[in-house]
Amino acid sequence: MSISDLISAALMLIGATSCLLGALGLVRLPDLPARLQATTKPQTLGLLLILLAAAIRLEFENTTTLVLVMLFQVLTAPVISQVVGRSAYRSGAIDRDSLVVDELGERMDADARAGRGDGADR
């Protein structure tokens, strides 16, 4: 077994463990913001590690494709998490009283007082 095989196997195991922990967080955590945190970060890290392990084992042409997949994952996962959290907040699925800092609520309240509608972001 070569060094690249050992590194690839270790990265796969660490990535799979990270994905497993993210899935457990999704099931075990009590509220939506905590679940978003538990799913976005460990799942992204786990996928990146698994793709990196696969890239070590593949030829250069296939590796460039995996690097693009990694890049798109890193760019889209936080955006999707933000949109889901914001939608849940606006629909009332998140209890505003349980938040420590509520910048979106302050902004929406200020927009409502100024008569700018529903507080849509500009």
N, C-alpha and C positions, 0 to 999 in steps of 0.2 A: 504494500500500500504506500503510495507516494504522499509527500507533504501536502500537495494540493488536494488530494482526496481527504486527508484528515481535516484540513481547514474547511473544506466544503461541507463535510459531515458536521463539524462543530457549528458552522453558521446555520445549517439547516435545523439542527436541534434547538439552537438558541432562538431562531426565528419561529419555529413551531411552538416553543414554550411561550414566547411573547404573544402569539396569536391565541393560544389557549388561555392565557391570563386575561387577555382582552375579552374573550368570550365569557369567561367566568365573571368578570366585572359587569358585563352587560346583564347577566342574569341576577347577580347578587346586589348590585348597588340600588339605592332606594329611589332616586329621582333622575329626571331627564338630564340635567347638566352633568351629573356624575357619570351617567351612562355614556353620554357623548364623549366625555374625557376618556373613559375606559375603552371605548371602542376605537376612537380615532388614533390616538398615539401608539398604543401597543400593536394594533393591527397594521398600521403603516410601517412601524419599525420591523415587525415580523415579516411582512411581505418584502421589504427591502433586503433583509438578511437572507431570506430564501432565494430571492432573485440574484443576489450577489453570489450566493453559493452555486447557483446554476450557471452564472456567468463565468465563474472560475473553471468550470468543467467544459464549457462550450468553445467553439471557434469564434474568431473575432467578429465575423458577420452577424452571428446570432447574438453576440454580446452587446453589440450596438443597439439591437432591438430591445434587449432587456434594460439597458440604460435609459432608453426612451420611456419604457413602461415605468421605471423607477421615478423618473422626472415627472411624468404626468400624475403619478400617485402622490408624490410630495406636494405638487401644486394643487391638486383637486380635493384631496381629503380634508384639509382644514377649511376650505371654502364651503364644501358640502356640509361639514359639521356646523359652521357658522350659520348657514342658511336654515338648517333644520332647527337649531337652537333659537334663532330669531323668529321663525315661524311658530314654534311652540310657545314662545314668550307672548307673541302678539295674539295667539288664539286662546291664551289663558291657561295653557297646560302647565306652566311654571308658576309656582306661588311666589309672588313678588316679595312677600314678607320674609321668605326664607333666604333671600339673597343678601350677601354682605354689602356688595357695591352694586348699584343698579343704574348704570349710566344710560342705558337704553330707555328705561322708564322715565328718568329725569328729562331726557331729550324729547320723548313723546309727550310728556306733560307740558314742557315749555312750548312745543309746537302747537299743542291744543290750546294753550292760553293765548298764543299769538294768532290763533285762527288760521293756521296753515294746514288744516285737515287732519289726517290720521297719523302724522308724524313720520311720513315716509322719508327715507334717507335721501339725501341729495348728493 
